[in-house]
Amino acid sequence: MALYDAMQCNGCLIQWLETPLPLETTNSLRDEEERDRVSVSTNGIFLLLEIFRQGRVLLQWKASLRSQQSLRFWNLSTSPCSWRGITCSLRRHRVITEVNLPSMGLDGPLHPLNFSALPSLTGLNLTFNRLSGQIPPTIATFSKLISFDVRGNDVTGTIPARISSLTKLRSLNLSGNKISGSIPLSLGNMPSLDFLILSGNGFSGSIPEEMGDLQNLQELDLSANFLTGSIPQSLGNLSQLSLLDLSPKASCLEHLR
């Protein structure tokens, strides 16, 4: 398949790229300048291949959803960078940097989304859908993630302790889900956090003292949970805080003091 033909057919591009050069073609590249030209061209194509690999990951997640109507135009006949809700980097090496799909009627599990295949993601907004299941531990591979927002879904399970690996995360909003268990102590190891919104879940136990280590925190909302025990004095160290809501669910008003 010729390079030009492959460029005209996004679906064929991957097939073309994964076909090795014939031996006689390789041997014919004797001229150094010609080899350099081919190297530059090949590098550019392999960068293009990466965006389609990421697109395939999103299509696999789409296939796991019970409701796909709002994503019906997601297919590899066009670049994933043109898909609804997808933003890519503006550099020559184009990769997916944001997934914004709020209120899209998405119904299905969250965990089939292969987080590790999207290492350049900075923003993930899946708010007000019907996504279920647990937050996969592979979220820790999002080393560049700045905002993670899945409020208003049916997410269950606990917060993965490895979420503290997201050292660049500034906003974490898990409100209005069905997440339970204790609030991980490791959340106190996320120095970049500006907004931590965990309201309207089923968290229990005490508020970790480590919350007081989040020196950049501007909003902390732990309301409408089943938290008990004393309010940590360390929260007084949060000098940037403009909103603090620790009001519990009505059934445990007497337990948080």
Phi and psi in degrees as a GROMACS rama.xvg file:
@    title "Ramachandran Plot"
@    xaxis  label "Phi"
@    yaxis  label "Psi"
@TYPE xy
-72.0115  155.103  ALA-2
-59.9184  -43.8167  LEU-3
-59.6862  -44.5418  TYR-4
-62.0177  -39.8522  ASP-5
-63.7833  -37.7255  ALA-6
-67.9562  -26.518  MET-7
-81.168  -10.2556  GLN-8
-132.39  96.6795  CYS-9
-57.4431  -37.4785  ASN-10
-67.646  -27.6921  GLY-11
-84.8694  -17.7175  CYS-12
-58.3454  -46.0634  LEU-13
-62.5536  -42.5531  ILE-14
-61.0753  -43.2913  GLN-15
-64.0648  -43.502  TRP-16
-68.0006  -31.3099  LEU-17
-87.2766  2.70005  GLU-18
-93.3824  119.748  THR-19
-67.3554  152.524  PRO-20
-64.6717  139.133  LEU-21
-60.337  150.725  PRO-22
-59.5595  -40.1092  LEU-23
-66.5592  -30.5323  GLU-24
-67.8352  -43.1349  THR-25
-61.8149  -43.1259  THR-26
-68.7513  -23.9543  ASN-27
-79.561  -10.2233  SER-28
-83.667  71.5033  LEU-29
-91.1923  -31.1621  ARG-30
-77.9533  127.506  ASP-31
-61.7739  -40.3628  GLU-32
-63.7631  -39.5959  GLU-33
-64.3728  -41.6846  GLU-34
-61.5569  -39.8071  ARG-35
-64.0273  -40.9879  ASP-36
-62.163  -44.1521  ARG-37
-64.6979  -38.2223  VAL-38
-63.1361  -45.8003  SER-39
-61.9996  -45.4024  VAL-40
-61.7206  -44.0851  SER-41
-64.5203  -40.8526  THR-42
-60.686  -42.5079  ASN-43
-62.624  -39.3501  GLY-44
-67.538  -39.5253  ILE-45
-68.2493  -30.6386  PHE-46
-65.3125  -38.9626  LEU-47
-66.1438  -36.6955  LEU-48
-59.4538  -36.9921  LEU-49
-59.8823  -40.977  GLU-50
-65.8719  -32.869  ILE-51
-76.3063  -30.0649  PHE-52
-63.8406  -42.1134  ARG-53
-65.4811  -36.0366  GLN-54
-61.4999  -39.2752  GLY-55
-63.4868  -36.3137  ARG-56
-61.3954  -43.8605  VAL-57
-66.1755  -36.3583  LEU-58
-67.3567  -34.2661  LEU-59
-64.8146  -40.1119  GLN-60
-66.5547  -43.0571  TRP-61
-55.7263  -41.2992  LYS-62
-64.4601  -22.5411  ALA-63
-84.0223  -9.40556  SER-64
-84.6477  143.585  LEU-65
-77.4374  -27.5851  ARG-66
-119.31  115.546  SER-67
-121.684  4.70825  GLN-68
-57.8173  -41.8236  GLN-69
-70.4552  -13.5553  SER-70
-112.293  22.9288  LEU-71
-65.4386  -21.3658  ARG-72
-91.7857  4.09405  PHE-73
-76.2148  110.457  TRP-74
-162.158  161.952  ASN-75
-83.4401  14.3369  LEU-76
-77.8554  -12.9792  SER-77
-131.559  161.764  THR-78
-65.1955  138.358  SER-79
-55.9873  -22.9662  PRO-80
-67.0062  -16.8151  CYS-81
-98.5133  -0.337891  SER-82
-72.9794  151.239  TRP-83
-59.7382  129.012  ARG-84
83.3591  1.10521  GLY-85
-109.882  131.347  ILE-86
-119.814  138.042  THR-87
-117.456  162.037  CYS-88
-65.7001  155.475  SER-89
-92.5075  -3.04425  LEU-90
-70.5569  168.748  ARG-91
-60.5127  -37.3874  ARG-92
-84.747  88.0401  HIS-93
-80.4064  126.91  ARG-94
-138.735  160.537  VAL-95
-74.2052  126.675  ILE-96
-114.519  -22.1849  THR-97
-143.482  141.784  GLU-98
-124.323  111.451  VAL-99
-122.078  101.912  ASN-100
-132.09  56.3092  LEU-101
-76.2524  143.772  PRO-102
51.3191  47.6934  SER-103
-105.183  3.6327  MET-104
70.6138  22.8382  GLY-105
-70.9749  126.799  LEU-106
-129.369  109.218  ASP-107
160.291  -173.367  GLY-108
-78.9828  149.598  PRO-109
-84.161  -35.4933  LEU-110
-65.3036  -23.4682  HIS-111
-66.4508  -12.8775  PRO-112
-69.4141  115.726  LEU-113
-79.056  88.6789  ASN-114
-58.5154  -35.772  PHE-115
-65.807  -17.7195  SER-116
-86.5822  -1.84839  ALA-117
-124.063  61.8025  LEU-118
-69.384  -15.3429  PRO-119
-96.9092  6.59985  SER-120
-65.8662  129.188  LEU-121
-109.367  -22.3114  THR-122
-141.441  132.433  GLY-123
-132.447  112.238  LEU-124
-123.353  106.399  ASN-125
-122.172  32.7161  LEU-126
-67.0596  149.042  THR-127
54.602  51.3921  PHE-128
-119.216  -157.925  ASN-129
-125.98  45.4287  ARG-130
-79.9318  141.199  LEU-131
-129.882  -177.167  SER-132
84.1299  -176.224  GLY-133
-92.8304  161.031  GLN-134
-75.4724  117.731  ILE-135
-67.9658  144.005  PRO-136
-58.8276  -23.0471  PRO-137
-66.3243  -5.59034  THR-138
-59.0157  -23.4035  ILE-139
-63.229  -16.501  ALA-140
-78.4391  -8.87648  THR-141
-79.3038  66.6289  PHE-142
-65.2136  -18.4723  SER-143
-102.74  3.02053  LYS-144
-65.4334  130.779  LEU-145
-107.542  -36.4558  ILE-146
-134.908  129.106  SER-147
-129.749  112.718  PHE-148
-134.263  109.324  ASP-149
-126.144  27.8798  VAL-150
-60.4868  152.805  ARG-151
70.9757  37.8595  GLY-152
-125.204  -160.434  ASN-153
-121.191  36.5208  ASP-154
-67.2909  136.195  VAL-155
-120.896  -168.372  THR-156
79.6425  -154.538  GLY-157
-119.932  169.254  THR-158
-78.3306  124.042  ILE-159
-60.8402  132.994  PRO-160
-59.98  -29.5687  ALA-161
-72.0072  -2.6239  ARG-162
-61.5496  -21.9703  ILE-163
-66.48  -11.4733  SER-164
-69.7923  -14.0458  SER-165
-83.4968  73.3876  LEU-166
-70.9056  -14.6862  THR-167
-96.4681  -2.24135  LYS-168
-65.591  127.545  LEU-169
-108.782  -25.9451  ARG-170
-136.375  122.919  SER-171
-126.275  112.722  LEU-172
-125.403  107.963  ASN-173
-116.383  17.4989  LEU-174
-66.0185  154.58  SER-175
67.6814  37.5726  GLY-176
-122.522  -158.234  ASN-177
-126.629  35.0024  LYS-178
-76.1652  139.737  ILE-179
-129.99  -167.862  SER-180
83.8627  -171.492  GLY-181
-88.1206  160.376  SER-182
-76.0718  121.517  ILE-183
-60.4818  136.289  PRO-184
-60.6468  -28.634  LEU-185
-65.1968  -16.8627  SER-186
-61.4294  -25.0124  LEU-187
-70.6704  -7.50429  GLY-188
-100.959  27.6146  ASN-189
-119.298  79.045  MET-190
-64.1851  -19.3139  PRO-191
-85.8884  -8.10479  SER-192
-60.5902  124.933  LEU-193
-102.747  -33.2809  ASP-194
-133.464  123.724  PHE-195
-127.915  104.02  LEU-196
-118.721  108.321  ILE-197
-122.53  17.4182  LEU-198
-66.6181  156.789  SER-199
67.2506  40.2869  GLY-200
-124.815  -155.805  ASN-201
-122.054  31.3193  GLY-202
-63.8428  142.14  PHE-203
-132.393  175.56  SER-204
87.133  -164.98  GLY-205
-95.7297  163.569  SER-206
-80.379  122.864  ILE-207
-62.5235  138.827  PRO-208
-58.0597  -29.4333  GLU-209
-62.5799  -16.2092  GLU-210
-58.8996  -27.647  MET-211
-71.1104  -7.56124  GLY-212
-87.221  -5.34199  ASP-213
-85.3978  76.1088  LEU-214
-64.0702  -21.42  GLN-215
-94.9962  1.56181  ASN-216
-64.676  128.427  LEU-217
-105.403  -32.4729  GLN-218
-134.78  130.012  GLU-219
-131.087  110.963  LEU-220
-123.724  106.768  ASP-221
-114.893  19.0535  LEU-222
-68.0825  162.012  SER-223
56.5895  46.8248  ALA-224
-125.368  -167.163  ASN-225
-115.3  39.2395  PHE-226
-73.655  145.868  LEU-227
-133.535  174.226  THR-228
90.3836  -168.723  GLY-229
-85.0319  152.165  SER-230
-77.1811  121.613  ILE-231
-59.3347  134.551  PRO-232
-64.4088  -24.6678  GLN-233
-62.086  -20.1358  SER-234
-64.2408  -19.8611  LEU-235
-67.5381  -13.6107  GLY-236
-81.5146  -7.79633  ASN-237
-83.5108  81.9331  LEU-238
-70.8194  -19.5284  SER-239
-90.866  -2.26942  GLN-240
-68.1144  127.285  LEU-241
-113.48  -17.0031  SER-242
-139.683  126.708  LEU-243
-135.634  116.025  LEU-244
-129.979  110.907  ASP-245
-116.688  12.6732  LEU-246
-61.9639  125.414  SER-247
-82.3104  175.285  PRO-248
-63.8284  151.817  LYS-249
-56.2946  -29.7908  ALA-250
-71.1885  -12.9921  SER-251
-131.982  32.5237  CYS-252
-57.7263  -35.1036  LEU-253
-78.9909  -7.24245  GLU-254
-94.7836  -21.9194  HIS-255
-102.521  124.092  LEU-256
